Amino acid sequence: MNLDNRIKSFELLGDLLRRFHENSCDREILPLVMAARFAYAQNPWFTPEHIRLALNSLGELLKSENLSAWLSKYHQKLAEPVTQKTIGVVLAGNIPAVGFHDFLCVLISGNKLKAKLSSSDALLLPAMAEILTGYFPEWKEQISFTNGMLEHFDAIIATGSDNTSRYFEYYFGKYQHIIRKTRNSVAVISGEENENVMQNMANDIMQYFGMGCRSISKLYVPKGYDFLLLTKALGKFEYYCNHNKYRNNYDYSKSIFLVNRIPFIDTGYLLFKEDPSIKSRIAVLHYQYYSNITNILDDLNTKMDSIQCVVCNSSFPLPCVMPGKAQQPALWEYADNVDTLDFLLS
């Protein structure tokens, strides 16, 4: 399939994703509607709300102007004759369709995709592939999924935890590879944020139950900071405690803190804990006080290999994401800051 058709196919998919709703009767997206229903039945973390949020966000990414802006950097390489490779991809499953960007990169580069699905998210990407192949049958020879061992590939992209990454290095180290480990995101609060900024920050903390690598798991706050404005903004997510799995995590962490006499702030649905670690449990948000920016920079510089993005509303001497945008990365904002498309075109 030539490049123009590859781009057109994803523009079409983007249009369909923007129309996605879990109660839709639109025949064009019916495979995805059914996959979403079964995905929620198989994995209660994938609520209809979060699946819709994820798929609509992907639809926005696939607008023509976004694809053009993204691919313009690679115009010369994409114009060259394709020496097609088979790319193995080990997909994560922490939030709905989290592996879509790798799916897109492999296919838009003209390579074949051989993907190992996560048991937590085994339905959404195959449904998108079904839609693509329905309009562009040429994709059928380019896309394959497996629940078993990945074999017969030329290069590998694998995403997992710090523990699984060691196994990935062992099994896949002899191939060209991108191997991703656990990452979390942090936010720097100046204390001058208004209510609107805090509403956006709350989304970055709580969307997808805080389970994404771009979910804020730790705050840097000025000494003496009053959390009132933030907790007020977070209140819209109080309903999470009606979700059984989330509630179990909240209750467990709260009981551990009480038994061990660990100080915490309790909102009734989210626990604030002063902690230097950037990684926090579900339903727990870490925070750390600072007195000047130098303190933050020193701390971040020692932890950058574990940080996916930094969220900040004001000027900051490191690359930052504006509040409300952490869960909406652009096509050129690559996981772990490793240019996946350049890797595939090399």
C-alpha positions as CSV (number, residue, x, y, z in Angstrom):
1,M,0.0,0.0,0.0
2,N,1.4,3.4,-0.9
3,L,1.9,6.2,1.6
4,D,-1.1,8.3,0.4
5,N,-3.5,5.4,1.0
6,R,-1.9,4.6,4.3
7,I,-2.5,8.1,5.4
8,K,-6.1,8.2,4.0
9,S,-6.9,5.0,5.8
10,F,-6.0,6.5,9.2
11,E,-7.8,9.7,8.4
12,L,-10.9,7.7,7.8
13,L,-10.3,5.7,11.0
14,G,-9.9,9.0,12.9
15,D,-13.3,10.2,11.6
16,L,-14.9,7.0,12.8
17,L,-13.2,7.2,16.2
18,R,-14.5,10.7,16.7
19,R,-18.0,9.4,16.2
20,F,-17.6,6.6,18.7
21,H,-20.1,6.2,21.5
22,E,-20.7,3.0,23.4
23,N,-24.4,3.2,22.6
24,S,-24.0,4.0,18.9
25,C,-25.9,2.0,16.3
26,D,-23.6,3.2,13.5
27,R,-22.8,0.2,11.4
28,E,-19.4,1.6,10.4
29,I,-18.1,1.5,13.9
30,L,-20.2,-1.5,15.1
31,P,-17.1,-3.8,15.5
32,L,-15.6,-1.2,17.9
33,V,-18.9,-0.7,19.8
34,M,-19.1,-4.5,20.4
35,A,-15.4,-4.7,21.3
36,A,-15.8,-1.9,23.8
37,R,-18.7,-3.7,25.5
38,F,-16.7,-7.0,25.8
39,A,-13.6,-5.1,26.9
40,Y,-15.5,-3.6,29.9
41,A,-16.9,-7.1,30.7
42,Q,-13.4,-8.6,30.6
43,N,-11.6,-5.7,32.4
44,P,-13.7,-3.6,34.8
45,W,-11.0,-0.9,34.8
46,F,-12.0,-0.1,31.2
47,T,-15.2,1.7,31.9
48,P,-17.4,2.9,29.0
49,E,-16.5,6.5,30.0
50,H,-12.8,5.8,29.7
51,I,-13.0,3.8,26.5
52,R,-15.0,6.6,24.9
53,L,-12.5,9.2,26.2
54,A,-9.5,7.2,24.8
55,L,-11.0,6.5,21.4
56,N,-12.3,10.0,20.9
57,S,-8.9,11.4,21.8
58,L,-7.3,9.1,19.2
59,G,-9.8,10.3,16.7
60,E,-8.7,13.9,17.3
61,L,-5.0,12.8,16.8
62,L,-5.8,11.4,13.4
63,K,-7.1,14.6,11.9
64,S,-5.5,15.3,8.5
65,E,-3.6,18.4,9.8
66,N,-2.1,16.5,12.7
67,L,-1.0,13.6,10.5
68,S,0.5,16.1,8.0
69,A,2.4,18.0,10.7
70,W,3.7,14.8,12.2
71,L,4.9,13.1,9.0
72,S,6.4,16.2,7.4
73,K,9.6,15.6,9.5
74,Y,10.0,12.2,7.8
75,H,9.0,13.2,4.3
76,Q,12.3,12.2,2.7
77,K,12.5,8.8,4.4
78,L,8.9,8.0,3.7
79,A,9.3,8.9,0.0
80,E,12.1,6.3,-0.3
81,P,11.2,2.7,-1.5
82,V,10.1,0.6,1.4
83,T,12.2,-2.4,2.5
84,Q,9.4,-4.0,4.4
85,K,10.2,-5.4,7.8
86,T,8.0,-7.4,10.3
87,I,7.9,-5.5,13.5
88,G,7.0,-7.4,16.7
89,V,5.2,-5.2,19.2
90,V,4.5,-6.2,22.8
91,L,1.5,-4.1,23.9
92,A,0.7,-2.7,27.3
93,G,-2.8,-2.8,28.7
94,N,-3.0,-0.2,31.5
95,I,-5.5,2.1,29.8
96,P,-7.8,1.5,26.8
97,A,-6.0,1.2,23.4
98,V,-2.7,2.4,25.0
99,G,-0.7,0.6,22.2
100,F,-2.4,2.5,19.4
101,H,0.6,4.8,18.7
102,D,2.9,1.9,18.1
103,F,0.2,0.3,15.9
104,L,0.0,3.5,13.9
105,C,3.8,4.0,13.6
106,V,4.5,0.5,12.4
107,L,1.8,0.7,9.7
108,I,2.3,4.2,8.6
109,S,6.0,3.4,8.1
110,G,5.1,0.7,5.6
111,N,6.1,-2.2,7.7
112,K,4.2,-5.3,8.8
113,L,2.8,-5.4,12.4
114,K,2.9,-8.6,14.5
115,A,1.5,-7.6,17.9
116,K,1.2,-9.5,21.1
117,L,-1.9,-8.3,22.8
118,S,-2.2,-7.6,26.6
119,S,-4.8,-9.8,28.3
120,S,-6.1,-6.5,29.8
121,D,-6.7,-5.0,26.4
122,A,-7.1,-7.7,23.8
123,L,-10.1,-6.4,21.8
124,L,-9.9,-2.7,20.9
125,L,-7.0,-2.7,18.5
126,P,-8.2,-5.8,16.7
127,A,-11.5,-4.0,16.2
128,M,-9.8,-1.0,14.7
129,A,-7.8,-3.3,12.4
130,E,-11.1,-4.9,11.3
131,I,-12.5,-1.5,10.4
132,L,-9.3,-0.6,8.5
133,T,-9.3,-3.8,6.5
134,G,-13.0,-3.4,5.7
135,Y,-12.2,-0.2,3.8
136,F,-8.7,-1.0,2.7
137,P,-8.3,-4.8,2.2
138,E,-4.6,-4.4,1.6
139,W,-4.1,-4.1,5.3
140,K,-5.0,-7.7,5.9
141,E,-1.6,-8.9,4.9
142,Q,0.1,-6.2,7.0
143,I,-1.6,-6.8,10.4
144,S,-1.5,-9.8,12.7
145,F,-2.2,-10.3,16.4
146,T,-1.3,-13.0,18.8
147,N,-1.9,-14.0,22.4
148,G,1.1,-16.3,22.4
149,M,4.9,-16.0,21.9
150,L,6.1,-13.5,19.3
151,E,8.2,-15.2,16.6
152,H,9.6,-14.4,13.2
153,F,10.1,-10.7,13.3
154,D,12.9,-8.3,12.3
155,A,12.7,-5.7,15.1
156,I,10.8,-5.3,18.3
157,I,9.0,-2.7,20.4
158,A,8.1,-3.9,23.9
159,T,6.4,-2.0,26.7
160,G,6.2,-3.3,30.2
161,S,7.1,-2.9,33.8
162,D,10.6,-2.5,35.3
163,N,10.5,-6.3,36.0
164,T,9.3,-7.4,32.6
165,S,11.8,-5.1,30.9
166,R,14.6,-7.4,32.2
167,Y,13.0,-10.3,30.4
168,F,12.5,-8.3,27.3
169,E,16.2,-7.4,27.3
170,Y,17.1,-11.1,27.7
171,Y,14.8,-12.4,24.9
172,F,14.9,-9.5,22.5
173,G,18.3,-7.9,23.1
174,K,19.8,-9.4,19.9
175,Y,17.2,-7.6,17.7
176,Q,16.8,-4.0,16.9
177,H,14.6,-2.9,19.7
178,I,12.8,-0.2,21.8
179,I,12.2,-1.5,25.3
180,R,10.1,0.7,27.6
181,K,10.0,0.5,31.4
182,T,7.7,1.9,34.0
183,R,7.3,5.6,33.9
184,N,5.1,8.1,35.8
185,S,4.4,11.8,35.4
186,V,4.7,14.7,37.9
187,A,3.4,18.2,38.2
188,V,4.9,21.4,39.5
189,I,2.5,23.7,41.2
190,S,3.5,27.3,41.8
191,G,0.5,28.2,44.0
192,E,-0.7,30.9,41.6
193,E,-3.0,28.5,39.6
194,N,-6.6,29.5,39.1
195,E,-9.7,27.3,39.3
196,N,-9.7,26.5,35.6
197,V,-6.0,25.4,35.7
198,M,-6.8,23.2,38.7
199,Q,-9.8,21.6,36.9
200,N,-7.4,20.6,34.1
201,M,-4.8,19.4,36.6
202,A,-7.4,17.2,38.2
203,N,-8.1,15.5,34.9
204,D,-4.4,14.8,34.5
205,I,-4.3,13.2,37.9
206,M,-7.5,11.2,37.8
207,Q,-8.5,10.2,34.3
208,Y,-8.2,6.5,33.7
209,F,-8.1,6.1,37.5
210,G,-4.6,7.5,37.4
211,M,-3.2,4.3,35.8
212,G,-1.5,5.8,32.7
213,C,2.2,6.6,32.4
214,R,1.1,10.2,31.7
215,S,-1.1,10.3,34.8
216,I,0.2,12.7,37.5
217,S,1.3,10.5,40.4
218,K,3.3,13.2,42.3
219,L,3.0,16.9,42.9
220,Y,5.8,19.4,43.8
221,V,4.1,22.1,45.9
222,P,5.5,25.3,47.5
223,K,6.0,25.2,51.3
224,G,2.8,26.1,53.1
225,Y,0.7,25.2,50.0
226,D,-3.1,25.1,50.6
227,F,-4.6,22.0,48.8
228,L,-8.2,23.4,49.0
229,L,-8.4,24.6,45.4
230,L,-7.0,21.3,44.1
231,T,-9.2,19.1,46.3
232,K,-12.2,21.1,45.1
233,A,-11.3,20.5,41.5
234,L,-10.8,16.8,42.2
235,G,-14.3,16.5,43.7
236,K,-15.8,15.7,40.3
237,F,-14.1,12.3,40.5
238,E,-15.6,11.4,43.9
239,Y,-17.8,8.9,42.0
240,Y,-14.8,6.7,41.5
241,C,-15.5,5.3,44.9
242,N,-18.5,3.6,43.4
243,H,-16.1,1.6,41.3
244,N,-15.4,-1.6,43.2
245,K,-11.8,-2.1,42.2
246,Y,-10.9,1.6,42.8
247,R,-12.6,1.6,46.1
248,N,-10.7,-1.6,47.2
249,N,-7.4,0.2,46.4
250,Y,-8.5,3.3,48.3
251,D,-9.6,1.3,51.4
252,Y,-6.4,-0.8,51.3
253,S,-4.0,2.1,51.2
254,K,-6.0,4.0,53.9
255,S,-5.9,1.0,56.2
256,I,-2.1,0.6,55.7
257,F,-1.6,4.3,56.5
258,L,-3.7,4.1,59.6
259,V,-2.1,0.9,60.9
260,N,1.4,2.3,60.4
261,R,0.5,5.8,61.6
262,I,1.6,7.4,58.3
263,P,0.2,10.9,58.0
264,F,-2.1,11.5,55.0
265,I,-4.8,13.8,53.7
266,D,-8.1,12.1,53.1
267,T,-10.5,13.5,50.5
268,G,-12.8,10.5,50.8
269,Y,-11.8,9.2,47.4
270,L,-8.1,10.1,47.0
271,L,-5.3,10.0,49.6
272,F,-2.5,12.6,49.6
273,K,0.8,11.4,51.1
274,E,4.0,13.3,51.5
275,D,6.5,11.1,49.8
276,P,9.7,11.6,47.7
277,S,8.8,8.7,45.3
278,I,7.2,9.6,42.0
279,K,5.4,6.3,41.8
280,S,2.2,6.1,43.8
281,R,-0.5,3.4,44.3
282,I,-3.9,3.7,42.8
283,A,-6.0,6.2,44.8
284,V,-2.9,7.7,46.3
285,L,-1.2,11.0,45.2
286,H,2.3,11.8,46.4
287,Y,3.4,15.3,47.1
288,Q,6.7,17.0,48.1
289,Y,7.3,20.5,49.3
290,Y,9.9,22.8,47.7
291,S,11.4,26.2,48.7
292,N,12.9,27.1,45.3
293,I,13.1,25.8,41.7
294,T,16.6,24.6,42.2
295,N,15.3,22.0,44.7
296,I,12.9,20.6,42.1
297,L,15.4,20.6,39.2
298,D,18.0,18.7,41.3
299,D,15.3,16.1,42.3
300,L,13.9,15.8,38.7
301,N,17.3,15.4,37.2
302,T,18.0,12.3,39.3
303,K,14.6,10.8,38.3
304,M,14.2,11.7,34.6
305,D,14.6,8.1,33.5
306,S,11.4,7.3,35.4
307,I,9.4,10.4,34.3
308,Q,7.2,10.4,31.3
309,C,6.2,14.1,31.4
310,V,6.2,17.1,33.6
311,V,3.0,19.2,33.9
312,C,3.3,22.9,34.8
313,N,1.3,26.0,34.1
314,S,4.1,28.5,34.4
315,S,7.6,28.9,32.9
316,F,9.9,26.1,34.0
317,P,13.5,25.3,32.9
318,L,12.5,21.9,31.7
319,P,10.1,20.8,28.9
320,C,6.6,20.9,30.3
321,V,3.1,19.9,29.3
322,M,0.2,22.4,30.1
323,P,-2.4,21.2,32.6
324,G,-5.2,19.3,30.9
325,K,-2.9,18.0,28.1
326,A,-1.0,15.2,29.8
327,Q,-3.4,12.6,28.6
328,Q,-3.6,14.1,25.1
329,P,0.0,13.8,23.7
330,A,0.5,14.9,20.1
331,L,1.6,12.3,17.5
332,W,5.2,13.6,17.8
333,E,5.3,13.3,21.6
334,Y,6.8,9.8,21.8
335,A,6.8,7.5,24.8
336,D,10.1,7.7,26.8
337,N,11.1,10.5,24.3
338,V,12.3,7.8,21.9
339,D,11.3,8.6,18.3
340,T,9.5,5.4,17.3
341,L,8.9,6.4,13.7
342,D,12.6,7.3,13.1
343,F,13.5,3.9,14.6
344,L,11.2,2.1,12.2
345,L,12.4,4.1,9.2
346,S,16.1,3.5,9.9
